[in-house]
Amino acid sequence: MGIYVIKMPDIGEGIAEVELAAWSVQVGDTVIEDQSLADVMTDKATVEIPSPVAGKVIALGGKAGDVLPVGAELIRLEVAGEGNLREAATPTTKPEPAPAAPPPESKPAVIEPVAPQAPVQKSALARRHVDTGNRQRTPGEKPLASPAVRQYAWDRGIDLQFVFGSGPAGRILREDVDTYIAGKQGVTASTTQRARLEWEEAIPVIGLRRKIAQKMQEAKRHIPHFAYVEELDMSECEAVRQQLNAKYAEARGKLTLLPLLLRALVLAVRDFPQVNARYDDEAEVVTRYGAVHLGIATQTDGGLMVPVMRHAESLDLWQMAAEIARLSEAARTGKATRDELSGSTITITSLGPLGGIVSTPVINYPEVAIVGVNRMVERPVIRNGQIVARQMMNLSSSFDHRVVDGMDAARFIQCVRGYLEAPATLFVE
């Protein structure tokens, strides 16, 4: 038997270090060739590291959240044959025989074995409870009690979560409730007072959440944001959307409002190329783009990601809708590639029905503009001296004031507004 050392591979594009997002194996596991060992993250993209050989895991080179440079020791396997430990060690003037496999109780020579880890989502939460004199269950653990005992506790304002059960399997009995009440009477004048929660939760900022934090901090540190909010009457646009769906939904799929918004942005940047740009503040160069690579902010279980719709200027409404669905699904399932998560030239963000009245979106650095979509609601509006119900919506946008002047920002949003309030113009080239 020998020791096989697997190092962090070079995953390309000049990446010097990656974050260890999650282990797929634990110490003691047996792996086969090409089995996934770990997930690593860079630029919001997650990459699986496969095993080049079969063997048994004897040591892990870090824990979830660690940042490892390319070439660092990732994992050690016990394999049949000599392994490659001699190649991983520092060369000597004389060839030395390959070391024998260490006994099961011994530790590897270079790195210490890391205890088996639970998945990141579970191990990242470290809860601790402050002793208040009463036994407390862990969050999510349900107390065991009969319906009669539950009613007895309810009538006295007692939360069974904080009552210790002396019955079989920790079942709470009526006398347990009485004991709890007696103990609380020495502390508070009223037995109906709700018990206080005094647990704390420490959540390490790792993985995608760390990338988001770094990206947002970088954007706010470098970019002087200028915000502009405008109200739009979306009644005509919404009517056109419903007409298109009534006629083409069965053959081409249903349209949401988002493809029409994207179409309006694509048309507007033709007249305002300064907002479809990226600013290299170190080189002090602004690069404007003819192509519109639209970043679409997408909420996932892990956090916010921005997949990119390439060449949006070349797509019709239904092609946009299909691409939105594909990119959103890829982002939410963790299957988006690095190319699909980079290279945007302008970004749109929306919270859908939670969009509120006004928001202040953070620019997707190094872009220079982002357009935020707020909630569309029916409101009374005066038109031609009459109060009528109209579908109203705000656009909340942010611009890099180093590159985009306030007047140009306002004119750009007014141009978008013009297309959406007269939706027939969306189809005129």
KEVOVO-654565 format. One record per residue (C-alpha): residue number from 1; residue in three letters; x, y, z. Coordinates in steps of 0.25 Angstrom, whole numbers. Layout:
BEGIN
R   k   r    px    py    pz
R NUM ala     X     Y     Z
...
END
This chain:
BEGIN
R   k   r    px    py    pz
R   1 met     0     0     0
R   2 gly     5    14    -3
R   3 ile     0    29    -1
R   4 tyr    -5    37   -12
R   5 val    -5    52   -10
R   6 ile   -15    60   -19
R   7 lys   -12    75   -20
R   8 met   -21    86   -23
R   9 pro   -21    86   -39
R  10 asp   -20    99   -48
R  11 ile   -34   101   -53
R  12 gly   -30   111   -63
R  13 glu   -31   126   -66
R  14 gly   -20   130   -57
R  15 ile   -27   126   -44
R  16 ala   -17   126   -33
R  17 glu   -25   121   -21
R  18 val   -39   116   -19
R  19 glu   -49   114    -7
R  20 leu   -52   100    -2
R  21 ala   -67   100    -3
R  22 ala   -70    86     2
R  23 trp   -65    72     3
R  24 ser   -72    61    -4
R  25 val   -64    51     4
R  26 gln   -59    49    19
R  27 val   -47    42    25
R  28 gly   -49    27    24
R  29 asp   -57    27    12
R  30 thr   -53    18     0
R  31 val   -54    26   -14
R  32 ile   -53    21   -28
R  33 glu   -46    27   -40
R  34 asp   -53    40   -45
R  35 gln   -62    41   -32
R  36 ser   -64    55   -28
R  37 leu   -55    59   -15
R  38 ala   -59    73   -13
R  39 asp   -65    86   -18
R  40 val   -57    98   -20
R  41 met   -62   112   -23
R  42 thr   -56   124   -31
R  43 asp   -63   136   -37
R  44 lys   -76   130   -32
R  45 ala   -75   117   -41
R  46 thr   -74   104   -33
R  47 val   -64    93   -39
R  48 glu   -64    79   -35
R  49 ile   -50    73   -33
R  50 pro   -50    58   -37
R  51 ser   -41    47   -32
R  52 pro   -30    42   -42
R  53 val   -29    29   -34
R  54 ala   -36    19   -25
R  55 gly   -33    18   -11
R  56 lys   -37    21     4
R  57 val   -37    35     9
R  58 ile   -27    37    21
R  59 ala   -26    52    22
R  60 leu   -33    65    17
R  61 gly   -25    77    14
R  62 gly   -34    87    20
R  63 lys   -49    90    24
R  64 ala   -60    97    17
R  65 gly   -57   112    15
R  66 asp   -42   111    15
R  67 val   -35   118     3
R  68 leu   -25   109    -4
R  69 pro   -14   113   -14
R  70 val   -13   105   -27
R  71 gly    -3    93   -24
R  72 ala    -6    92    -9
R  73 glu    -9    78    -3
R  74 leu   -24    75    -4
R  75 ile   -25    61     0
R  76 arg   -18    48     3
R  77 leu   -22    34    -1
R  78 glu   -17    21     3
R  79 val   -15    13   -10
R  80 ala   -11     0   -15
R  81 gly     4     1   -20
R  82 glu    14    11   -17
R  83 gly     6    24   -18
R  84 asn    12    37   -22
R  85 leu    17    42    -8
R  86 arg    32    42   -13
R  87 glu    28    51   -24
R  88 ala    21    61   -14
R  89 ala    32    61    -5
R  90 thr    45    70    -6
R  91 pro    55    64   -15
R  92 thr    68    58    -9
R  93 thr    81    56   -15
R  94 lys    79    41   -13
R  95 pro    67    33   -17
R  96 glu    60    28    -5
R  97 pro    51    16    -4
R  98 ala    36    19    -4
R  99 pro    31    20    11
R 100 ala    23     9    16
R 101 ala     8    12    18
R 102 pro     6    17    32
R 103 pro    -1     9    43
R 104 pro   -16    12    44
R 105 glu   -14    19    57
R 106 ser    -2    28    52
R 107 lys    -4    42    46
R 108 pro     1    46    32
R 109 ala    15    53    32
R 110 val    11    66    26
R 111 ile    -3    69    29
R 112 glu   -12    66    41
R 113 pro   -25    58    38
R 114 val   -37    66    38
R 115 ala   -49    61    46
R 116 pro   -61    56    37
R 117 gln   -69    68    34
R 118 ala   -84    70    32
R 119 pro   -89    77    19
R 120 val   -86    92    19
R 121 gln  -100    96    21
R 122 lys  -101    88    35
R 123 ser   -87    90    40
R 124 ala   -87   105    37
R 125 leu   -97   107    48
R 126 ala   -91   107    62
R 127 arg  -102   110    72
R 128 arg  -100   111    87
R 129 his  -110   113    98
R 130 val  -108   121   111
R 131 asp  -112   114   124
R 132 thr  -125   120   129
R 133 gly  -127   109   140
R 134 asn  -137   101   131
R 135 arg  -134    90   121
R 136 gln  -135    95   107
R 137 arg  -137    87    94
R 138 thr  -129    90    82
R 139 pro  -136    99    71
R 140 gly  -146    90    63
R 141 glu  -147    79    73
R 142 lys  -162    77    77
R 143 pro  -166    74    91
R 144 leu  -173    61    94
R 145 ala  -186    63   102
R 146 ser  -201    58   101
R 147 pro  -212    67    96
R 148 ala  -217    68   111
R 149 val  -203    73   116
R 150 arg  -202    83   104
R 151 gln  -216    89   107
R 152 tyr  -212    90   122
R 153 ala  -199    97   118
R 154 trp  -206   106   108
R 155 asp  -216   110   118
R 156 arg  -205   115   127
R 157 gly  -197   122   117
R 158 ile  -185   112   117
R 159 asp  -177   109   105
R 160 leu  -174    94   105
R 161 gln  -161    96    97
R 162 phe  -155   100   111
R 163 val  -161    90   120
R 164 phe  -152    77   123
R 165 gly  -160    64   122
R 166 ser  -158    53   132
R 167 gly  -166    43   125
R 168 pro  -162    32   116
R 169 ala  -154    37   104
R 170 gly  -154    51   110
R 171 arg  -169    52   110
R 172 ile  -175    64   118
R 173 leu  -184    61   129
R 174 arg  -194    70   136
R 175 glu  -185    70   148
R 176 asp  -174    75   139
R 177 val  -182    87   136
R 178 asp  -185    90   150
R 179 thr  -170    88   154
R 180 tyr  -167    98   143
R 181 ile  -177   108   148
R 182 ala  -172   107   162
R 183 gly  -158   110   157
R 184 lys  -163   122   149
R 185 gln  -171   128   161
R 186 gly  -158   131   168
R 187 val  -153   139   156
R 188 thr  -165   146   151
R 189 ala  -178   151   157
R 190 ser  -187   145   146
R 191 thr  -187   131   141
R 192 thr  -193   135   128
R 193 gln  -181   143   124
R 194 arg  -174   136   111
R 195 ala  -161   130   113
R 196 arg  -149   138   108
R 197 leu  -140   132    97
R 198 glu  -126   134   100
R 199 trp  -119   125    89
R 200 glu  -108   131    79
R 201 glu  -105   127    65
R 202 ala   -91   129    59
R 203 ile   -91   127    44
R 204 pro   -78   127    37
R 205 val   -77   135    24
R 206 ile   -72   125    14
R 207 gly   -75   120     0
R 208 leu   -84   128    -9
R 209 arg   -88   137     3
R 210 arg   -73   141     4
R 211 lys   -72   144   -11
R 212 ile   -85   153   -10
R 213 ala   -79   160     2
R 214 gln   -66   163    -5
R 215 lys   -73   167   -18
R 216 met   -83   177   -11
R 217 gln   -71   183    -3
R 218 glu   -63   185   -15
R 219 ala   -74   191   -23
R 220 lys   -78   201   -11
R 221 arg   -63   204    -8
R 222 his   -59   207   -23
R 223 ile   -72   213   -29
R 224 pro   -79   226   -25
R 225 his   -93   222   -27
R 226 phe  -103   232   -33
R 227 ala  -118   227   -31
R 228 tyr  -130   231   -40
R 229 val  -144   227   -39
R 230 glu  -155   229   -49
R 231 glu  -170   225   -49
R 232 leu  -175   217   -61
R 233 asp  -190   215   -66
R 234 met  -189   200   -70
R 235 ser  -204   199   -74
R 236 glu  -201   198   -89
R 237 cys  -189   189   -88
R 238 glu  -197   180   -79
R 239 ala  -209   180   -89
R 240 val  -199   176  -100
R 241 arg  -193   165   -92
R 242 gln  -206   159   -89
R 243 gln  -210   160  -104
R 244 leu  -197   153  -108
R 245 asn  -199   142   -98
R 246 ala  -214   140  -103
R 247 lys  -209   138  -117
R 248 tyr  -195   131  -116
R 249 ala  -194   125  -102
R 250 glu  -198   111  -107
R 251 ala  -188   111  -118
R 252 arg  -176   120  -113
R 253 gly  -178   120   -98
R 254 lys  -184   130   -88
R 255 leu  -177   144   -87
R 256 thr  -174   151   -73
R 257 leu  -172   165   -72
R 258 leu  -157   164   -72
R 259 pro  -154   161   -86
R 260 leu  -161   174   -90
R 261 leu  -153   181   -80
R 262 leu  -140   175   -86
R 263 arg  -144   179  -100
R 264 ala  -146   193   -95
R 265 leu  -132   193   -89
R 266 val  -126   188  -102
R 267 leu  -132   199  -110
R 268 ala  -129   210  -100
R 269 val  -114   207  -100
R 270 arg  -113   209  -114
R 271 asp  -115   224  -112
R 272 phe  -107   224   -98
R 273 pro   -95   215  -100
R 274 gln   -88   221   -88
R 275 val   -97   212   -79
R 276 asn   -94   199   -86
R 277 ala   -80   199   -82
R 278 arg   -69   195   -72
R 279 tyr   -59   204   -64
R 280 asp   -45   199   -61
R 281 asp   -42   209   -50
R 282 glu   -27   205   -49
R 283 ala   -24   207   -64
R 284 glu   -34   219   -64
R 285 val   -41   213   -77
R 286 val   -56   212   -80
R 287 thr   -59   201   -90
R 288 arg   -73   203   -97
R 289 tyr   -79   191  -104
R 290 gly   -88   189  -116
R 291 ala   -92   176  -111
R 292 val  -102   176   -99
R 293 his   -98   165   -90
R 294 leu  -109   166   -79
R 295 gly  -107   162   -65
R 296 ile  -119   156   -59
R 297 ala  -119   157   -44
R 298 thr  -124   143   -39
R 299 gln  -127   139   -24
R 300 thr  -123   125   -21
R 301 asp  -123   117    -8
R 302 gly  -108   120    -6
R 303 gly  -110   135    -9
R 304 leu  -110   145   -21
R 305 met  -104   141   -34
R 306 val  -103   149   -47
R 307 pro  -104   139   -60
R 308 val  -102   147   -73
R 309 met  -111   147   -85
R 310 arg  -101   148   -97
R 311 his  -104   157  -109
R 312 ala  -118   161  -104
R 313 glu  -119   171  -115
R 314 ser  -120   159  -125
R 315 leu  -132   152  -118
R 316 asp  -147   154  -119
R 317 leu  -156   154  -107
R 318 trp  -158   138  -107
R 319 gln  -144   135  -109
R 320 met  -141   145   -97
R 321 ala  -151   138   -88
R 322 ala  -145   124   -91
R 323 glu  -131   129   -88
R 324 ile  -136   135   -75
R 325 ala  -142   122   -71
R 326 arg  -130   114   -75
R 327 leu  -120   123   -68
R 328 ser  -128   124   -55
R 329 glu  -130   109   -54
R 330 ala  -115   107   -56
R 331 ala  -112   118   -45
R 332 arg  -122   112   -35
R 333 thr  -117    97   -37
R 334 gly  -102   101   -37
R 335 lys  -100    97   -51
R 336 ala   -96   111   -57
R 337 thr   -82   111   -64
R 338 arg   -72   122   -61
R 339 asp   -75   128   -75
R 340 glu   -89   129   -71
R 341 leu   -86   136   -59
R 342 ser   -77   147   -64
R 343 gly   -75   157   -75
R 344 ser   -88   165   -73
R 345 thr   -88   180   -78
R 346 ile  -101   184   -71
R 347 thr  -110   178   -61
R 348 ile  -125   177   -57
R 349 thr  -130   173   -44
R 350 ser  -144   170   -39
R 351 leu  -150   165   -26
R 352 gly  -163   162   -33
R 353 pro  -176   164   -25
R 354 leu  -167   168   -13
R 355 gly  -160   179   -21
R 356 gly  -166   190   -12
R 357 ile  -167   205   -16
R 358 val  -153   209   -17
R 359 ser  -139   202   -16
R 360 thr  -125   206   -17
R 361 pro  -118   194   -25
R 362 val  -103   192   -24
R 363 ile   -95   193   -37
R 364 asn   -89   180   -42
R 365 tyr   -75   184   -42
R 366 pro   -68   188   -52
R 367 glu   -81   191   -59
R 368 val   -86   206   -59
R 369 ala  -101   204   -58
R 370 ile  -111   195   -52
R 371 val  -127   196   -54
R 372 gly  -136   191   -42
R 373 val  -150   187   -45
R 374 asn  -160   190   -34
R 375 arg  -174   185   -31
R 376 met  -185   188   -42
R 377 val  -198   192   -35
R 378 glu  -211   197   -39
R 379 arg  -213   212   -35
R 380 pro  -222   223   -37
R 381 val  -216   233   -47
R 382 ile  -222   246   -53
R 383 arg  -222   245   -68
R 384 asn  -229   256   -77
R 385 gly  -236   262   -64
R 386 gln  -241   248   -60
R 387 ile  -237   239   -49
R 388 val  -235   225   -55
R 389 ala  -228   212   -50
R 390 arg  -214   210   -57
R 391 gln  -203   199   -55
R 392 met  -192   207   -49
R 393 met  -178   203   -46
R 394 asn  -164   210   -42
R 395 leu  -151   207   -48
R 396 ser  -140   209   -38
R 397 ser  -126   211   -44
R 398 ser  -112   213   -40
R 399 phe  -100   219   -48
R 400 asp   -85   221   -47
R 401 his   -84   236   -45
R 402 arg   -70   236   -50
R 403 val   -74   231   -64
R 404 val   -89   234   -65
R 405 asp   -94   249   -63
R 406 gly  -107   251   -56
R 407 met  -114   257   -68
R 408 asp  -110   245   -77
R 409 ala  -115   235   -66
R 410 ala  -128   242   -66
R 411 arg  -129   243   -81
R 412 phe  -126   228   -82
R 413 ile  -137   224   -72
R 414 gln  -147   233   -79
R 415 cys  -143   226   -92
R 416 val  -147   213   -86
R 417 arg  -160   219   -80
R 418 gly  -163   224   -94
R 419 tyr  -162   210  -100
R 420 leu  -170   203   -89
R 421 glu  -181   213   -89
R 422 ala  -183   212  -104
R 423 pro  -180   197  -106
R 424 ala  -182   197  -121
R 425 thr  -168   204  -122
R 426 leu  -162   192  -116
R 427 phe  -164   185  -129
R 428 val  -159   196  -138
R 429 glu  -145   195  -143
END
